[in-house]
Amino acid sequence: RQMCIRDSIEIVPISTGCLNRCTYCKTKYARGDLGSYPPQEIVRRIKKVISEGVREIWLSSEDTGAYGLDINTNIAELLNQIVSVLPEHVMLRIGMTNPPYILDHLEAIATILNHPRVYSFLHIPVQAASDKVLSDMKRKYTIADFKLVVDTLREKVPGVTIATDIICGFPTETAEDFDLTLDLCRQYKFPVLHISQFYPRPGTPAASMKRVLTQEVKRRSRELTKVFESYETYSHKLGSRETVLVTEDAHDGIHLIGHNKSYEQILIAKDDSFMGKTLDVKIVGSGKHFLIGEAIEETVQPLGVVSTYKASTSQTKPQPQPQTPTLTQTKSSRASIFYVMMVFGIGLGILFFVFGIGGNFVTSFL
């Protein structure tokens, strides 16, 4: 089970369903309980797409951290199996995880995020900073749990990027509760923050709760957005040199998108020869959500060449890997097959003419 969204990127689901029953969410009703796919099947799929030329793999799940709890394994064991088969020119991005299910694996997750072939990035939704609201949401963690996860990863994974989500205006959220959320964002200055306004999904427990006035929900959303926009995220990187893997076209049509080890988005002037390759860039500009880099062309590495990603605190030793066919080899093989088929087709045409049309012409002449 997988979905390919670009030639260089593959999304690989590791499970379906979830363990939670969040009062605002319909996932449980739509997809049922957690169903983890066997680790050997996930690893087999990853090896296959790598052999087809994929450079970046995204693990996806409703809750990555809960993986394996239904089949007597866990996310740390799966990730160790996956990184053991990753060639050095492929990067792995770990999917969204809720705080409760990685608390027991923080050390292992930190080690994995430090691995040179894993992006130092994790999406951990907090949703609210009030324990009362989290309890009403049935989120199964406290704000202290969330802070422990973020503090531990920031301490043990240099340059880690933590993304989070916040819902403004949950029915039981008071102005004082929301102030705690504002304080959390001011304290942690999340570089990636997804802000949403509460929406009552039909059939969920939260839909039957008394709602916060719409105008107040919108006001809270605007206030949180102002806090997010009040701090700079990437300006400190101006002038630095970053190693990036280029995998996407930017929406503006004039840039490519690459990501560094911290999975920060770096825009590079469009050059199709860079796609799917690793190169060094000099950071010459920045915005709230991105960096702008100038390619240092002599550092461009073709597919199959070892990248220069480094993790100074990695505790997982890279394992010897079998050689993976490169895109160049694949194109060469396809060209050879096309040539053989073309020659074969011409031969068939000659035979058809001689024994078909040509034969009728000779018979008529005689």
Secondary structure, 3 states (H helix, E strand, C coil): CCEEEECCEEEEECEECECCCCCCCCHHHHHCECEECCHHHHHHHHHHHHHCCCCEEEEECCCHHHCCCCCCCCHHHHHHHHHCCCCCCCEEECCCCCHHHCHHHHHHHHHHHCCCCECCEEECCCECCCHHHHHHHCCCCCHHHHHHHHHHHHHHCCCCEEEEEEEECCCCCCHHHHHHHHHHHHHHCCCEEEEEECCCCCCCHHHHCCCCCHHHHHHHHHHHHHHHHCCCCCHHHCCCEEEEEEEEECCCCCEEEEECCCCCEEEEECCHHHCCCEEEEEEEEECCCCEEEEEEEEEEECCCCCCCCCCCCCCCCCCCCCCCCCHHHHHHHHHHHHHHHHHHHHHHHHHHHHHHHHHHHHHHHC
